[in-house]
Amino acid sequence: MAFLPDTALDYVEKAWRENRLAHAYLVSGVDAAGRLRFAERLIRSVNRSDADSLDAMAPEGVHLVQPESKSRAIVIDQIRALEHVIHQRAVAGKQKVGVVVDADRMNQAATNAFLKTLEEPPAGSLLLLLTASPSLLLDTVLSRCIRV
């Protein structure tokens, strides 16, 4: 089911207020900037952050992963770095957050490494997978995420 961004944000914020926040959400839609804005708004709300960008949220335990190489793939080293951050202690009163931009660009090794984190998420962590093409993700990844 598709939601407008404000409705989707209300849905996730309500889950957070009721202590029912899932560990992983799949944020899809054709507008890349809209997906990023949604992630920023959600993290600001959940972590009560005043930071104005995902990069500025890094000291609060937010780790951003996005395609960087010429092949525009997300590689296993990037996922391992994300896992390292997610397994560290959270800043007091904050969620540890991993944001995977263009999650459909994870190569096979990265996807397999990421599945372990999706299957056994550390306490106090939140994973946001952003993509315009959820159908390109493995079913095992999709089955472990709440779609918004």
N, C-alpha and C positions, 0 to 999 in steps of 0.2 A: 504494500500500500504506500502510495506517495503522500508526503506531507509538505505543506508550505514550510519554509524555514522557521517562521515564528511558532507555528504549531508543533513542529518537531522539537524545537528548543524547549517549549513549554512541557512537552511530553518527557523529555530527558530530565529537565529540572525537577519536575514532580517526582520522578523516580528517585532522584538524589535526596530531595527533602524527606521522602518516605523511607530512606535508607534502603532502597531497592535498586540502586544504580548498578547496571550491568558492568562487566569488566571490559566489554568491547562493543563498539558501535561502528556500523558501516554507513558512512555518509556518502550518498551518491547524488548525482545530478550533473547536468551538462556544463554548468557554470563553475569553472575552477575557482574563481575569486569568491563566489558564493559559498563553496565548500569550505574554503579557508576562513571566511568570515564567520561561518557557523561554528567551526572548531574554536576560533578565538572567543566568540561569545559564550560558548558552553564552558570553556576552561575558566574564563573570567568569572562566570557565575559560580561554578563548583568550587573554585579555589579562592574566590573573593579577591581577585587580582585586579590591580589598576594598570597593569602593563598594557601597552598599546599594540603589541604584535606578538606572534608566536616566538620569535627570536628573543624578544625582551622577557619572555616568561621562562627562559632557560634556567635562571638561578632559582626558580621556584619548583624545579623538577620536571619541566616540560622539555621533551626531546623530540626534535623534528627530523624526520627521515624523508628524503625525496630523491628522485633520480638525479645523479650527478655526472655519470660517465658519458662518454660520447655515444654509447649505445642506449642511453636514457634508461638504464636498468637500475634497480635497487639490488645491491649485492649483499652477500652474507655478512661482510664486515660491518656494514651499516646496521644490520639487524642485531648483530652481537653488541655493538655500541649502545643501541636502544635497550637491549636486555640488561646491560650493565647498569644503566641509569634506572630502569624500572625496578631492579632488585636492590637498589640502595634505599636507605631510610628517607622517608619523605620529610620535607620541611614541615614544621608544626602546623597542623590544621589544613594541609594541602594534600591533594591527590598527586601521585606520580603519574604523569601523562606522556604517552607516546603517540605522536601523530605521524601517520604514514601517508604522505601525499602521493597520489597516483599509485595506490597500493597494487593495482594490476600490473605494475612494472617490476614487481619483485621477480627475480629469476628463480629457478627451481630450488637452488640451495638456500636462498634467502627465505623462500616460502616455507620450506621444510623446517628451518630453524625457527621461524616465527610461529609455526604451528605449536611448538612446544610451549611457548609463552601463552598462546591462546588457550591451550588445554590446561595449563597450570599457572594461572596468573598470580603474581604476588599480591598480597593484601594491600589495599589502598592504591591500587593502580587502575588506570583508565587508558584504554587503547582506542584510538580513533583512526579508522581506515577511510581515506578519502579517495574516491574514484568516480570517473564518468562511465566506467565499463565494469560493473560488478560481475557480469557474466564471464569475464576473463579470469576471475579468481576461482581457485579450487573450491569445490563443494564443501570440503572439510573446513576451509576458512570461513565460508559463508555461514555454515551451520553454527559457528561459534560466536557470531556477531548479531546484534540487534540492528535491523535496518531502519534508518531514518532518512 
